[in-house]
Amino acid sequence: MFKNAKQMKVTVIIPTYNSQSFILDRLSDLESQTLPKDQWEVILVDDKSTDDTYNIMLEFAKNTQINMSVYQLSHNSGASMAPRNVGLSHAKGTYIQFMYADDRLGHESLERQYNFAIKNDSDVILGKYVGVGGRGVPKSMFKKGNIQNADIVDNNLMYSMTVHKMFKKSFIDSHNFTMNENVRHGEEDKLFMVQTYVSAKVISILSDYDYYYVIDFEDGSNSHKTTPIGDPKKHMLATELSIEYIINHAQQPQILYAYLKRMAKHSIWRKGLYGTDRTYDQNNEFYNQLSIIFRKYFSMELLNDIHYAPGDWLFKGLMLGNFEQFNELYKSLSNSDFSDVVEINKNGIYVENTLINGSILAQNFAEDTFKIEEIQKNGPTNLSIRFLFYNKLLYNTEPSNAMVTFSIPKTKCLIKFPVRFETDGVHGEADVDINKIINAGQNANWYGNLELSYGGYNKKIRLSQKNNTLSQWTGKIENNSMLGGETTLKVTDKGTLMVMTQVK
């Protein structure tokens, strides 16, 4: 029961299920919020837990100063959609903050987000995430600082598709947005975020504070863990509804492209189509359901405009409508080499493929062989770096521009040295003038890269241990007379070039 039934600034909605091991700690943590307690509320909705979660929450609600109400469903719904919808139906906040029961909010989170949202009339607010216990969180949209009105494409919003964000309640109500209870659990977030992103007039990003802590438990019991694929039709319902909503409501086609790219890169699509832990028939059924959607809404001409190598073959393969041909397409692309290349431009490397009667981006099917073969002194203040670079699609194609570059991260320090390729087109060499590096930034870690350009298609490869290119290497270089000292160059295990100068 509410201690105060007046209009609230924020409603925090938390669905729970069998959360007795941590729910008391999470609720206690909410008491440290800096937003005055009479200005916000918490709605807890239990999905008919079989443990003592519901009673723990009832007891806490009796004794806290937070405006808190507790509900329990009459039967277990098996997912978070129904509990969240119950929370929405009772919410009195101007803004809604969705949470998972096992996560935490930064202590100033509600106050900061609400104040920013009111100032900018925000419909959706993304506060910076922090992963705890090894939990991965989206980061790219938070790299440009606070943004009053973000762009779905430019700010990579499709890579933040969970609902633990803040939303204007009147915005949700005016569009009749709810959590779709008919889609596969785990996909309702993506559908809800597509709908709200596309319909919002103002989407704000806050990067100046750690707003939301996403917790990863060692026992794997998180409420936001991915569930098995299950019925492909139920899984694909969210996908089809998302695509349909974007087509009918988005103002720019790039939003559809951004959604498809995101799904191809980070979605369960990959597991459903060619997961090794699934049977052939299971993958075939998943393919057929997704293929039906693609052939209903898309054309080859539209897909040709997306220019996304990891997804190009996938999208066009879905247009075939035949799972055996889809697998054959994958195998043929895996076996492609430079003789199949028909064009190289800024979008990538295209090969001809008879299955789709056209060209297809293929650079992600050709791994690079890249290693440093030798680093040696070549004069008092010069290094010679000799390397081997091989890519089966680029073999026999000479780069129009090749450079070895060194840079200091988060600075404007950038030094470039041209690369000479031998007649075999595989071996290259660059002369590095250490004085240029020393004068630009002493006692610093320099990141080295091999940068190649082929017909506008640019390729950058780190000089890193990860690519098996560099082993531990240390060398001494005598400085010029102006510095009058000695510089030690050390290649670290991460591939950075450590420049340490001692002036005599």
Buried (B, 14 or more C-beta within 10 A) or exposed (E): EBBEEEEBBBBBBBBBBBBBBBBBEBBEBBEEBEBEBBBBBBBBBBBBBEEBBBBBBBEBBEEBEBBBBBBBBEEBBEBBBBBBBBBBEBBBBBBBBBBBBBBBBBBBBBBBBBEBBEEBEBBBBBBBBBBBEEBEBBBEBBEEEBBEBBBBBEBBBBBBBBBBBBBBBEBBEEBEBBBBBEBBBBBBBBBBBBBBBBBBEBBBBBBEBBBBBBBBBEEEEBBBEEEEBEEBBBBBBBBBBBBBBBEEEBEEEBBBBBBBBBBBBEBBBBBBBBBEEBEEEBBBBBBBBBBBBBEEBBEEEBBBEBBBBBBBBBBBBBBBBBBEEBBBBBEBBEEBBBEBBEEBEEBBBBBBBEBBEEBBBBBBBBEBBBBBEEBEBBEEBBBBBBBBBBBBBBBEBEBEEBBBBBBBEEEEBEBBBEBEBEEEBBBBBBBBBBBEBBBBBBEBBBBBBBBBBBEEBEBEBBBBBEBEBBEEEEBEBBBEEEBEBBBEBBBBEEBBBBBEBEEE
